């Protein structure tokens, strides 16, 4: 599967808009309520909801700026602490999901960070009933190895995403929900690497091997 750059960019934009619709919509609704509400306690609650929605919107924009976009330029290394802060913020107040980190390096090449963020997003989306997200990365002889494991009571994983990650999804079936997976599959292939997927009823393991470009 090889999607055209225009199609892939369009679908990534659709995914971005879909994920931002909820917090931005909450901001709009909160402002409408605030304009009509007179009770001081209710106005205070409106301000709290607005603050939460604004933070969620900003956190998602920061995440997608690096996961989908060209934040920091091309070919640079990125601190693993930056990637960690973006994922931790995305998980946010979701008390049902805990994240564990295992890094063997202080920084990773930009393609590896983009891959890690997108695999983490896929793993997080699979934890519909909560669970644990384990994320690890290390470099060996110039090759970056990344593992993301999502474990919970029920894993929700679209097989089409797995096909997109492995490069077997027909181009005509590409959609906004599978575009991020297709992007990192193409990214991995461009440097001679690949993505692996293993899924069971209670766990999803995603791996990536990325030789240095």
C-alpha positions as CSV (number, residue, x, y, z in Angstrom):
1,X,0.0,0.0,0.0
2,X,1.4,3.4,-1.0
3,X,-1.0,6.4,-0.6
4,X,-0.3,9.6,-2.5
5,X,1.2,12.4,-0.4
6,X,-1.9,14.5,-1.0
7,X,-4.4,11.8,0.0
8,X,-2.3,11.0,3.1
9,X,-2.0,14.6,4.1
10,X,-5.8,15.1,3.6
11,X,-6.6,12.1,5.8
12,X,-4.2,13.1,8.5
13,X,-5.9,16.6,8.6
14,X,-9.3,14.8,8.9
15,X,-8.0,12.8,11.8
16,X,-6.6,15.9,13.5
17,X,-10.0,17.7,13.1
18,X,-11.9,14.7,14.4
19,X,-9.8,14.5,17.6
20,X,-10.0,18.3,18.2
21,X,-13.7,18.5,17.6
22,X,-14.7,17.4,21.1
23,X,-12.5,19.8,23.2
24,X,-13.1,22.7,20.9
25,X,-16.8,22.0,20.9
26,X,-16.8,21.9,24.7
27,X,-15.1,25.3,24.7
28,X,-17.9,26.7,22.4
29,X,-20.6,25.2,24.6
30,X,-19.0,26.5,27.8
31,X,-18.8,30.0,26.4
32,X,-22.5,29.9,25.5
33,X,-23.4,28.7,29.0
34,X,-21.2,31.3,30.6
35,X,-22.9,34.1,28.7
36,X,-26.3,33.0,30.0
37,X,-25.5,31.9,33.5
38,X,-25.9,34.3,36.4
39,X,-25.3,32.1,39.4
40,X,-21.8,32.6,40.8
41,X,-21.2,28.9,41.6
42,X,-22.3,27.8,38.2
43,X,-20.2,30.5,36.5
44,X,-17.2,29.2,38.5
45,X,-18.0,25.7,37.3
46,X,-18.2,27.0,33.7
47,X,-14.7,28.6,34.0
48,X,-13.3,25.2,35.3
49,X,-14.8,23.4,32.3
50,X,-13.5,26.0,29.9
51,X,-10.0,25.7,31.5
52,X,-10.1,21.9,31.1
53,X,-11.2,22.1,27.5
54,X,-8.6,24.7,26.6
55,X,-5.9,22.5,28.1
56,X,-7.1,19.4,26.3
57,X,-7.1,21.3,23.0
58,X,-3.6,22.7,23.6
59,X,-2.3,19.3,24.6
60,X,-3.6,17.6,21.5
61,X,-2.3,20.3,19.2
62,X,1.2,20.0,20.7
63,X,1.1,16.2,20.3
64,X,-0.1,16.2,16.7
65,X,2.3,19.0,15.8
66,X,5.2,16.5,16.4
67,X,3.4,13.2,15.7
68,X,1.9,14.4,12.3
69,X,3.8,17.6,11.5
70,X,7.3,18.9,11.2
71,X,7.8,20.4,14.6
72,X,11.5,21.2,15.1
73,X,12.4,20.7,11.5
74,X,13.5,17.5,9.7
75,X,16.5,15.3,10.6
76,X,16.8,16.5,14.1
77,X,17.0,14.5,17.3
78,X,14.3,15.0,19.9
79,X,14.6,14.6,23.7
80,X,12.8,11.5,24.9
81,X,11.5,13.7,27.8
82,X,9.6,15.8,25.2
83,X,8.0,12.7,23.7
84,X,7.1,11.5,27.2
85,X,5.5,14.8,28.2
86,X,3.4,14.9,25.1
87,X,2.0,11.4,25.7
88,X,1.5,12.0,29.5
89,X,-0.4,15.2,28.7
90,X,-2.6,13.3,26.1
91,X,-3.5,10.7,28.7
92,X,-4.2,13.6,31.0
93,X,-6.8,13.0,33.6
94,X,-7.8,9.6,32.4
95,X,-7.5,7.7,35.7
96,X,-8.2,4.4,33.9
97,X,-4.9,4.4,32.0
98,X,-1.4,4.3,33.5
99,X,1.7,4.9,31.4
100,X,5.1,3.2,32.1
101,X,8.3,4.4,30.4
102,X,11.5,2.5,29.6
103,X,14.1,4.5,27.7
104,X,17.7,3.5,27.1
105,X,18.7,6.8,25.5
106,X,18.2,10.6,26.2
107,X,17.3,11.5,22.6
108,X,16.0,9.8,19.5
109,X,16.0,10.7,15.8
110,X,12.9,12.6,14.6
111,X,11.5,9.7,12.6
112,X,11.8,7.4,15.6
113,X,10.0,10.0,17.9
114,X,7.2,10.4,15.3
115,X,6.8,6.6,15.2
116,X,6.8,6.3,19.0
117,X,4.1,9.0,19.4
118,X,1.9,7.4,16.7
119,X,2.3,3.9,18.1
120,X,1.5,5.3,21.6
121,X,-1.6,6.9,20.2
122,X,-2.8,3.7,18.6
123,X,-2.1,1.8,21.9
124,X,-4.0,4.4,23.9
125,X,-7.0,4.3,21.5
126,X,-7.1,0.5,22.1
127,X,-7.6,0.9,25.9
128,X,-11.3,1.6,25.7
129,X,-11.8,0.2,29.2
130,X,-8.6,1.4,30.6
131,X,-5.4,-0.4,31.4
132,X,-1.6,0.0,31.1
133,X,0.4,1.5,28.4
134,X,4.1,0.5,28.4
135,X,6.4,2.4,26.1
136,X,10.1,1.6,25.5
137,X,12.9,2.6,23.1
138,X,16.6,2.1,22.8
139,X,19.3,2.4,20.1
140,X,21.7,-0.4,19.1
141,X,24.4,0.1,16.5
142,X,22.6,3.0,15.0
143,X,19.2,1.2,14.9
144,X,16.3,2.4,17.0
145,X,14.0,-0.2,18.5
146,X,10.6,0.8,19.8
147,X,8.0,-1.2,21.7
148,X,4.5,-0.1,22.8
149,X,2.3,-2.5,24.8
150,X,-1.3,-1.8,25.6
151,X,-2.8,-4.2,28.2
152,X,-6.3,-4.1,29.6
153,X,-9.6,-6.0,30.0
154,X,-10.7,-5.5,26.5
155,X,-8.5,-4.4,23.6
156,X,-10.3,-2.5,20.8
157,X,-8.1,-2.7,17.7
158,X,-9.3,-2.2,14.2
159,X,-7.6,-4.9,11.9
160,X,-7.4,-2.3,9.2
161,X,-5.0,-0.3,11.4
162,X,-2.8,-3.4,11.7
163,X,-2.8,-3.8,7.9
164,X,-1.8,-0.2,7.5
165,X,1.0,-0.6,10.0
166,X,2.3,-3.7,8.1
167,X,1.8,-2.1,4.7
168,X,-0.9,-4.6,3.5
169,X,-3.9,-2.3,3.5
170,X,-5.2,-1.6,-0.1
171,X,-4.7,2.1,-0.9
172,X,-8.4,2.4,-1.8
173,X,-9.3,1.5,1.8
174,X,-7.2,4.1,3.5
175,X,-9.3,6.3,5.9
176,X,-8.7,9.0,8.5
177,X,-8.6,6.4,11.3
178,X,-5.8,4.4,9.5
179,X,-3.8,7.3,8.0
180,X,-1.5,7.7,11.0
181,X,-0.6,4.0,10.8
182,X,0.0,4.3,7.1
183,X,2.2,7.4,7.6
184,X,4.6,5.6,10.0
185,X,4.6,2.5,7.9
186,X,5.9,4.6,5.0
187,X,8.3,6.4,7.3
188,X,9.7,3.1,8.5
189,X,10.0,1.7,5.0
190,X,11.8,4.8,3.8
191,X,14.7,4.1,6.2
192,X,14.7,0.3,5.6
193,X,12.8,-0.5,8.7
194,X,9.4,-2.0,9.6
195,X,6.5,-2.3,12.0
196,X,5.3,-5.4,13.8
197,X,1.8,-6.0,15.3
198,X,0.7,-8.7,17.7
199,X,-2.8,-8.5,19.3
200,X,-4.8,-10.7,21.7
201,X,-8.0,-10.1,23.6
202,X,-6.2,-8.4,26.4
203,X,-3.0,-7.0,24.9
204,X,-1.7,-5.1,21.9
205,X,2.0,-5.1,21.2
206,X,3.4,-2.8,18.5
207,X,7.1,-2.8,17.6
208,X,9.3,-0.8,15.2
209,X,12.8,-1.2,14.0
210,X,14.3,1.9,12.4
211,X,17.8,1.9,11.0
212,X,19.5,5.3,10.9
213,X,18.8,7.1,7.6
